[in-house]
Amino acid sequence: ACERLSRTKQTLEERNRELARGNLRLEREIIRRQNAQDALEESELKFRSVVESAQDAIITIDGKGVLVSLNQGGEALFGYLAAELIGKSVIRLVPKRLRAAARITLRCLAAGDQRQLLDRPLETCGLHRSGVEFPLELTVATWRTRVGIFITGIARDIRERKQAEFALTESRGHYMKLFKEARAMEENLRRLSNKVIAAQEEERKHISRELHEEIGQVLTAANVSIALLRKHASRDEMVSREVENAQRLLKDSMDMVYHFARELRPAMLDHLGPYAALQNFVKSYAARTGIKTELENHARLEQLDAQQGTVLYRVAQESLSNVHKHAQATRVKIRLFQQPSGVLMEISDNGKSFNPADSTTEGELQRLGLLGMQERVRLVNGNFSIQSKPRRGTTVRVTIPTSHPTTFPIEAGEISLQSDNNRNPPHQ
């Protein structure tokens, strides 16, 4: 009996120890569950705080479309209190014209279909308590519990965005209209500029011809008459001297008239082409200014039409004039190159550079000259560029396209002139 009692006692002690261990495990489980409950309550409190403070409407409904929760943003958006909507169908927040489609969509979401609605926000319309429809952006998510499926939607009022988009569309249309009008005006100005430049060249040609033919003939006749008068007045020394002075002044006037005629429109430009006109101009320019001027030709200028040849000549003329007036250069080089799609002219000098932002009168005049050259080149669909660097001078590049690309070799011609060179330039 004592042995049985001792074994029973040992068994009771083991049971007590097991019970103590079980109580300890139970106590730990209770603490763990209490901590989880506290964390859940804290998380739910944070979630409710975020939901209630959100400016967007956050709506939760069950699988039957009955509203389960509505935050303050939803109350402000739809004009209802949450207590007025909880337990009622969410369809009342949808305009009547969209309710049939909304019911079908809800059934599909409850059945797990229409997964594309969960991938991106969709734009629809909501119904305010006052009966006013308004646009909104809706983002939908579904979640399932033991009770069933629930649908949560985040609705955002996009009335201001729609108004901004409408205003932007109107503004875009307005500016597109202004842009088209500006393009039309630019095209009209381009045509007008083309006509003005063409009329200017034609008028120059007419005045040059009148100076050369009409006034030149009159002055020549007057020179012949004075020569005859000088023969008859040879006996009177004073009269002979005055006649000689008059004849010299008349000769100077004739030279000046011929110079003006060449400057206005050289006859070589119309009869012999731009290269011959450039040769003649470079020769007179070098003699007049003392600037050593070189002209190299590696292009077939006969491919250019009359307008393109005139543009090439006028740009060279204006560039050399700028070099003489502003650059203080001692050397200028003009080179013509043949390219597959046209003719390239490069005019470079060793003078001082210039600042395009110069606001002085000299700078304004120089910019006007550059704009004139650029406009002439643009009228023949060419490209104009200018590069000016300190101690490196200025380089003007003009590319004029031709209608027939060149693929055969070009023979080069070169002319180098300066003020002390009185020899006739070699021709290509």
Solvent accessible surface area in square Angstrom, and as a share of the most:
residue,aa,sasa,rsa
1,A,94,0.73
2,C,109,0.65
3,E,125,0.56
4,R,152,0.55
5,L,128,0.63
6,S,53,0.34
7,R,136,0.50
8,T,70,0.41
9,K,124,0.53
10,Q,106,0.47
11,T,65,0.38
12,L,104,0.52
13,E,72,0.32
14,E,90,0.40
15,R,151,0.55
16,N,92,0.47
17,R,126,0.46
18,E,84,0.38
19,L,113,0.56
20,A,59,0.45
21,R,126,0.46
22,G,23,0.23
23,N,80,0.41
24,L,82,0.41
25,R,151,0.55
26,L,106,0.53
27,E,96,0.43
28,R,150,0.55
29,E,54,0.24
30,I,103,0.53
31,I,93,0.47
32,R,136,0.50
33,R,156,0.57
34,Q,97,0.43
35,N,88,0.45
36,A,54,0.42
37,Q,85,0.38
38,D,65,0.34
39,A,58,0.45
40,L,111,0.55
41,E,92,0.41
42,E,95,0.43
43,S,64,0.41
44,E,77,0.34
45,L,124,0.62
46,K,123,0.52
47,F,130,0.54
48,R,142,0.52
49,S,67,0.43
50,V,99,0.57
51,V,20,0.11
52,E,68,0.31
53,S,86,0.55
54,A,30,0.23
55,Q,172,0.77
56,D,31,0.16
57,A,1,0.01
58,I,26,0.13
59,I,17,0.08
60,T,15,0.08
61,I,10,0.05
62,D,35,0.18
63,G,26,0.25
64,K,185,0.78
65,G,3,0.03
66,V,47,0.27
67,L,3,0.01
68,V,65,0.38
69,S,49,0.32
70,L,13,0.06
71,N,2,0.01
72,Q,110,0.49
73,G,8,0.08
74,G,0,0.00
75,E,43,0.19
76,A,85,0.66
77,L,18,0.09
78,F,6,0.02
79,G,27,0.26
80,Y,29,0.11
81,L,112,0.56
82,A,23,0.18
83,A,92,0.71
84,E,53,0.24
85,L,2,0.01
86,I,75,0.38
87,G,51,0.49
88,K,99,0.42
89,S,54,0.35
90,V,19,0.11
91,I,15,0.08
92,R,90,0.33
93,L,6,0.03
94,V,28,0.16
95,P,1,0.01
96,K,163,0.69
97,R,155,0.57
98,L,51,0.26
99,R,53,0.19
100,A,68,0.53
101,A,60,0.46
102,A,22,0.17
103,R,112,0.41
104,I,95,0.48
105,T,45,0.26
106,L,30,0.15
107,R,150,0.55
108,C,29,0.17
109,L,7,0.04
110,A,27,0.21
111,A,76,0.59
112,G,31,0.30
113,D,78,0.41
114,Q,64,0.28
115,R,137,0.50
116,Q,88,0.39
117,L,39,0.19
118,L,41,0.21
119,D,113,0.59
120,R,152,0.56
121,P,72,0.45
122,L,50,0.25
123,E,93,0.42
124,T,41,0.24
125,C,35,0.21
126,G,1,0.01
127,L,30,0.15
128,H,54,0.24
129,R,128,0.47
130,S,83,0.53
131,G,48,0.46
132,V,86,0.50
133,E,75,0.34
134,F,2,0.01
135,P,35,0.22
136,L,8,0.04
137,E,34,0.15
138,L,44,0.22
139,T,59,0.34
140,V,15,0.09
141,A,54,0.42
142,T,36,0.21
143,W,114,0.40
144,R,163,0.60
145,T,57,0.33
146,R,250,0.91
147,V,135,0.78
148,G,25,0.24
149,I,22,0.11
150,F,30,0.12
151,I,8,0.04
152,T,27,0.16
153,G,10,0.10
154,I,75,0.38
155,A,1,0.01
156,R,125,0.46
157,D,58,0.30
158,I,5,0.02
159,R,91,0.33
160,E,144,0.64
161,R,93,0.34
162,K,70,0.30
163,Q,119,0.53
164,A,59,0.46
165,E,73,0.33
166,F,131,0.55
167,A,55,0.43
168,L,102,0.51
169,T,88,0.51
170,E,101,0.45
171,S,41,0.26
172,R,150,0.55
173,G,41,0.39
174,H,101,0.45
175,Y,138,0.52
176,M,93,0.41
177,K,127,0.54
178,L,75,0.37
179,F,105,0.44
180,K,131,0.56
181,E,80,0.36
182,A,54,0.42
183,R,139,0.51
184,A,53,0.41
185,M,121,0.54
186,E,91,0.41
187,E,78,0.35
188,N,76,0.39
189,L,109,0.54
190,R,63,0.23
191,R,121,0.44
192,L,101,0.50
193,S,25,0.16
194,N,52,0.27
195,K,142,0.60
196,V,84,0.48
197,I,28,0.14
198,A,57,0.44
199,A,61,0.47
200,Q,78,0.35
201,E,17,0.08
202,E,103,0.46
203,E,92,0.41
204,R,64,0.23
205,K,49,0.21
206,H,87,0.39
207,I,69,0.35
208,S,10,0.06
209,R,109,0.40
210,E,66,0.30
211,L,29,0.14
212,H,101,0.45
213,E,75,0.34
214,E,92,0.41
215,I,73,0.37
216,G,3,0.03
217,Q,119,0.53
218,V,101,0.58
219,L,28,0.14
220,T,59,0.34
221,A,59,0.45
222,A,36,0.28
223,N,38,0.20
224,V,84,0.48
225,S,65,0.42
226,I,33,0.17
227,A,42,0.33
228,L,96,0.48
229,L,98,0.49
230,R,97,0.35
231,K,141,0.60
232,H,144,0.64
233,A,13,0.10
234,S,76,0.49
235,R,234,0.85
236,D,71,0.37
237,E,131,0.59
238,M,125,0.56
239,V,64,0.37
240,S,24,0.16
241,R,114,0.42
242,E,102,0.46
243,V,12,0.07
244,E,71,0.32
245,N,49,0.25
246,A,42,0.32
247,Q,37,0.17
248,R,125,0.46
249,L,119,0.59
250,L,23,0.11
251,K,115,0.49
252,D,73,0.38
253,S,46,0.30
254,M,24,0.11
255,D,72,0.37
256,M,109,0.49
257,V,22,0.12
258,Y,54,0.21
259,H,55,0.25
260,F,98,0.41
261,A,3,0.02
262,R,106,0.39
263,E,51,0.23
264,L,48,0.24
265,R,18,0.07
266,P,7,0.04
267,A,67,0.52
268,M,70,0.31
269,L,14,0.07
270,D,64,0.33
271,H,146,0.65
272,L,122,0.60
273,G,20,0.19
274,P,18,0.11
275,Y,25,0.09
276,A,17,0.13
277,A,1,0.01
278,L,0,0.00
279,Q,5,0.02
280,N,46,0.23
281,F,13,0.06
282,V,0,0.00
283,K,62,0.26
284,S,40,0.26
285,Y,1,0.00
286,A,1,0.00
287,A,66,0.51
288,R,122,0.45
289,T,28,0.16
290,G,43,0.41
291,I,12,0.06
292,K,58,0.24
293,T,0,0.00
294,E,11,0.05
295,L,0,0.00
296,E,23,0.10
297,N,3,0.01
298,H,62,0.28
299,A,2,0.01
300,R,74,0.27
301,L,11,0.05
302,E,126,0.56
303,Q,51,0.23
304,L,17,0.09
305,D,81,0.42
306,A,86,0.67
307,Q,80,0.35
308,Q,25,0.11
309,G,3,0.03
310,T,11,0.06
311,V,6,0.03
312,L,0,0.00
313,Y,3,0.01
314,R,9,0.03
315,V,0,0.00
316,A,0,0.00
317,Q,25,0.11
318,E,60,0.27
319,S,6,0.04
320,L,0,0.00
321,S,34,0.22
322,N,20,0.10
323,V,10,0.06
324,H,97,0.43
325,K,140,0.59
326,H,24,0.11
327,A,10,0.07
328,Q,144,0.64
329,A,10,0.08
330,T,96,0.56
331,R,95,0.35
332,V,1,0.00
333,K,58,0.25
334,I,0,0.00
335,R,74,0.27
336,L,0,0.00
337,F,60,0.25
338,Q,35,0.15
339,Q,62,0.28
340,P,104,0.65
341,S,68,0.44
342,G,0,0.00
343,V,0,0.00
344,L,26,0.13
345,M,1,0.00
346,E,18,0.08
347,I,5,0.03
348,S,31,0.20
349,D,15,0.08
350,N,83,0.43
351,G,7,0.07
352,K,107,0.45
353,S,32,0.21
354,F,44,0.18
355,N,93,0.48
356,P,88,0.55
357,A,81,0.63
358,D,47,0.24
359,S,95,0.61
360,T,76,0.44
361,T,104,0.61
362,E,86,0.39
363,G,5,0.05
364,E,77,0.34
365,L,107,0.53
366,Q,23,0.10
367,R,65,0.24
368,L,108,0.54
369,G,14,0.13
370,L,23,0.11
371,L,105,0.52
372,G,36,0.34
373,M,4,0.02
374,Q,86,0.38
375,E,44,0.20
376,R,29,0.10
377,V,1,0.00
378,R,81,0.29
379,L,19,0.09
380,V,11,0.06
381,N,111,0.57
382,G,15,0.14
383,N,107,0.55
384,F,37,0.16
385,S,58,0.38
386,I,60,0.31
387,Q,81,0.36
388,S,34,0.22
389,K,81,0.34
390,P,91,0.57
391,R,227,0.83
392,R,178,0.65
393,G,4,0.04
394,T,15,0.09
395,T,23,0.13
396,V,10,0.06
397,R,87,0.32
398,V,0,0.00
399,T,31,0.18
400,I,0,0.00
401,P,45,0.28
402,T,17,0.10
403,S,96,0.62
404,H,135,0.60
405,P,91,0.57
406,T,13,0.08
407,T,135,0.78
408,F,102,0.42
409,P,121,0.76
410,I,45,0.23
411,E,125,0.56
412,A,65,0.51
413,G,9,0.09
414,E,100,0.45
415,I,2,0.01
416,S,50,0.32
417,L,3,0.02
418,Q,67,0.30
419,S,52,0.33
420,D,108,0.56
421,N,35,0.18
422,N,134,0.69
423,R,187,0.68
424,N,125,0.64
425,P,17,0.11
426,P,89,0.56
427,H,141,0.63
428,Q,112,0.50
